[in-house]
Amino acid sequence: MSYLTPTFDPYALDDDKTAPPEWGAAIIIGEPLAIASRAIYVGKGGDITLVMLRGNVLTLYDVPQGSFLPLRIAEVMAEGTTADRLTGFW
């Protein structure tokens, strides 16, 4: 399944996507992100079902606690997600 979300991407025209994030906030599981992430931190490990920025859905299995994932995502879906305490960085 693939769908597009209205997630704002402030880095769409930015050529330097390697600079460290400047701010972050808790990710509310099951709700689209208002701004596309540059990375996510996993506070409590488990499976993560997410919508990538371009709209494809995928599941990451057994993500360890403390992982810092450089992913550009639009949403963490409630269905299929057992990980918790996720933080998005921008």
C-alpha positions as CSV (number, residue, x, y, z in Angstrom):
1,M,0.0,0.0,0.0
2,S,1.3,3.4,-0.9
3,Y,-0.2,6.8,-0.3
4,L,0.9,10.4,-0.2
5,T,0.7,12.6,2.9
6,P,0.6,16.4,3.1
7,T,3.8,16.4,5.3
8,F,5.8,19.6,5.0
9,D,9.4,18.9,3.9
10,P,11.6,21.9,4.8
11,Y,14.6,20.1,3.3
12,A,13.2,19.4,-0.1
13,L,15.5,21.9,-1.7
14,D,18.3,21.7,0.8
15,D,21.4,20.0,-0.7
16,D,23.1,19.5,2.7
17,K,21.0,16.8,4.4
18,T,24.0,15.7,6.4
19,A,23.9,18.6,8.9
20,P,22.9,17.6,12.4
21,P,19.2,18.2,13.4
22,E,18.4,21.5,15.0
23,W,15.3,20.5,17.0
24,G,13.1,17.5,17.9
25,A,9.8,16.5,19.4
26,A,7.9,13.4,20.5
27,I,6.2,11.5,17.7
28,I,2.6,10.7,18.3
29,I,2.1,7.2,17.0
30,G,-0.8,7.0,14.5
31,E,-0.8,10.7,13.5
32,P,1.0,12.2,10.5
33,L,4.0,14.3,11.2
34,A,3.5,18.0,10.5
35,I,7.1,18.2,9.3
36,A,9.1,15.4,7.7
37,S,11.7,14.0,10.0
38,R,15.4,13.8,9.4
39,A,15.8,11.0,11.9
40,I,14.0,9.2,14.7
41,Y,15.2,8.0,18.1
42,V,13.7,4.8,19.6
43,G,13.3,5.1,23.4
44,K,11.6,1.7,23.8
45,G,12.5,-1.0,21.2
46,G,10.1,-3.1,19.1
47,D,8.6,-3.1,15.6
48,I,8.0,0.2,13.8
49,T,5.5,0.4,10.9
50,L,6.1,3.7,9.2
51,V,5.2,5.8,6.1
52,M,8.3,7.0,4.3
53,L,8.3,10.5,3.0
54,R,7.5,9.4,-0.6
55,G,4.5,7.4,0.6
56,N,5.6,3.8,0.8
57,V,4.8,1.8,4.0
58,L,7.3,-0.5,5.6
59,T,7.9,-2.3,8.9
60,L,11.2,-2.4,10.7
61,Y,11.3,-5.4,12.9
62,D,13.0,-5.7,16.4
63,V,14.5,-2.2,16.4
64,P,16.6,-2.0,19.6
65,Q,16.0,0.5,22.3
66,G,18.3,3.5,21.9
67,S,18.5,3.3,18.1
68,F,18.9,6.6,16.2
69,L,17.6,6.0,12.6
70,P,18.3,8.5,9.8
71,L,14.9,8.1,8.2
72,R,12.8,10.7,6.3
73,I,9.3,9.7,7.5
74,A,5.8,11.1,7.3
75,E,4.1,9.0,9.9
76,V,4.6,6.1,12.4
77,M,1.5,3.9,12.1
78,A,-0.3,2.6,15.1
79,E,-1.0,-0.8,13.5
80,G,2.1,-2.9,13.6
81,T,4.1,-0.6,15.9
82,T,5.2,-2.1,19.2
83,A,8.1,0.3,19.8
84,D,7.4,3.4,22.0
85,R,8.9,6.7,23.2
86,L,9.8,7.8,19.7
87,T,11.3,11.2,19.0
88,G,11.5,12.9,15.7
89,F,14.4,15.2,14.8
90,W,14.4,18.1,12.2
